[in-house]
């Protein structure tokens, strides 16, 4: 892996962490909303 | 990378909206396209060139994707695009769901309340007694109707409404599928179901994407780990070479070299240089490795953190599934559990039903221990006779005495002083009577409708009436049975006539024949009418020696006739029981539609006859016979 590839790899990993954070927040919100809904 | 995978990646990138390419590749993309389409741009307005321009643009876009974007970046772009599009879908769902949420339960309640308004005022008065009357208060019919609507809306819960509505369906409505209400209820629930399915899809999609990113990252981290492993291997190899160089020394190298003494000197220098180079490399690689190890450590910690977070979300989703808040397949898990629970409870109750004495004792214990005097009155007035006769038949002496006293009180408190049985409805003509008399010349008594008429009475009816089509007025033939006669009809001192016995029997049998088409008000009216009979027959069964005396009653023709009425009442109770089972079946279908647990609390003493305002918790419990 050359330096450029290495940089790209790290960048991709960091981007994925960012995305995971977004997904986690989105999923958390959605779950909270479903939980708080009253059936009747 | 395999060509197929690479092509698939490029194809996927071609599906991405151009705005994302501009967003993630910025100026590079825009300049590339500008340059590539420069000449074609000038001609694109021409009609003939429009399609060609479009094709060229596509071609150039593919070229850019293939040549200018690294595969890792393509994956990043795709993941980001997928995230944005996925989140948009979730936001969109939320908008739709929010809109539905405001109306969804209203629509269901509206359907229930509309159907409840078809229930008679009389029924509500009986069921809710004083509370209902007080709620209605004084005022015009219109005002009362409004308050009735309010009562239905606010004072009766959903479960209760289902019970009442199901009780008001007659068999014909159920059998012939006259079921607009069920359809409306399903329609209202459909939106709710769709909503839950939509939730499920959104949750599942978000979870799957989240997991995919975590897994993809794992691959990238492994690649990073491999980079460090390679560095480690390089360092090890270099160290090995150093050891080799140091131990074998320059002389060893001479042997392997070609040349004379000059070669030896050069070789020594080379070795020293090599050692120096190798040492420098080792140092450089070690530094790089340490840096990368530190980064890898942080990355692994973060990866672990998101792995844990994902696991926690998965648990939360499973809880939602278990609670039936989102669907797992077609059915919510919770409903399956409820029905299993109900089925288990039913089995337990059924097992206890095998011992009649046990049940009878439990029923009557329940009757006296758990019910207020007012409730007892309501049970006696409305419960299925079959249940009660069953309990009485198997009751012990003490309970029989208690129930006897209660029944006597009830009979004394009854307001009506007689039972009036009307003969047949209109339709009997002079011709009908003539034919009957002619065809049965030796017969002295005839049955017209519900009453028995003698030959003389029949002849008197048609005297002076020549037109065979003339309809006869049978009003004068009504049978009236006084309170005193009714009270004693099952006793040995009864004064009831054969004619009266036959009229009563016919009245009940006629109602049984048509019970399928009767509405709740007609049933209540009929039960009011035969209340004396029911109480009197119950009372008869409270005798200590009843099982013994029943044999002698059977031997006595008059007594046998009286007790045929009791059998007819038992038959009525059995038909009513069937009707109630149908109603319960219907009610449970609606409960299934509304995704609420089925009702399993079918008490032997009819709980529907009681006030279910929620104050008396016992009324909502399953029937649990007491220990002997």
Boltz contact constraints between the chains, C-beta under 6 A:
constraints:
  - contact:
      token1: [A, 1]
      token2: [B, 227]
      max_distance: 6.0
  - contact:
      token1: [A, 8]
      token2: [B, 72]
      max_distance: 6.0
  - contact:
      token1: [A, 9]
      token2: [B, 220]
      max_distance: 6.0
  - contact:
      token1: [A, 9]
      token2: [B, 223]
      max_distance: 6.0
  - contact:
      token1: [A, 9]
      token2: [B, 224]
      max_distance: 6.0
  - contact:
      token1: [A, 12]
      token2: [B, 72]
      max_distance: 6.0
  - contact:
      token1: [A, 12]
      token2: [B, 76]
      max_distance: 6.0
  - contact:
      token1: [A, 12]
      token2: [B, 220]
      max_distance: 6.0
  - contact:
      token1: [A, 13]
      token2: [B, 217]
      max_distance: 6.0
  - contact:
      token1: [A, 13]
      token2: [B, 220]
      max_distance: 6.0
  - contact:
      token1: [A, 13]
      token2: [B, 299]
      max_distance: 6.0
  - contact:
      token1: [A, 15]
      token2: [B, 76]
      max_distance: 6.0
  - contact:
      token1: [A, 16]
      token2: [B, 213]
      max_distance: 6.0
  - contact:
      token1: [A, 16]
      token2: [B, 217]
      max_distance: 6.0
  - contact:
      token1: [A, 17]
      token2: [B, 302]
      max_distance: 6.0
  - contact:
      token1: [A, 19]
      token2: [B, 79]
      max_distance: 6.0
  - contact:
      token1: [A, 19]
      token2: [B, 83]
      max_distance: 6.0
  - contact:
      token1: [A, 19]
      token2: [B, 213]
      max_distance: 6.0
  - contact:
      token1: [A, 20]
      token2: [B, 213]
      max_distance: 6.0
  - contact:
      token1: [A, 20]
      token2: [B, 306]
      max_distance: 6.0
  - contact:
      token1: [A, 23]
      token2: [B, 210]
      max_distance: 6.0
  - contact:
      token1: [A, 24]
      token2: [B, 309]
      max_distance: 6.0
  - contact:
      token1: [A, 26]
      token2: [B, 87]
      max_distance: 6.0
  - contact:
      token1: [A, 26]
      token2: [B, 206]
      max_distance: 6.0
  - contact:
      token1: [A, 27]
      token2: [B, 206]
      max_distance: 6.0
  - contact:
      token1: [A, 27]
      token2: [B, 313]
      max_distance: 6.0
  - contact:
      token1: [A, 31]
      token2: [B, 316]
      max_distance: 6.0
  - contact:
      token1: [A, 34]
      token2: [B, 199]
      max_distance: 6.0
  - contact:
      token1: [A, 34]
      token2: [B, 320]
      max_distance: 6.0
  - contact:
      token1: [A, 34]
      token2: [B, 325]
      max_distance: 6.0
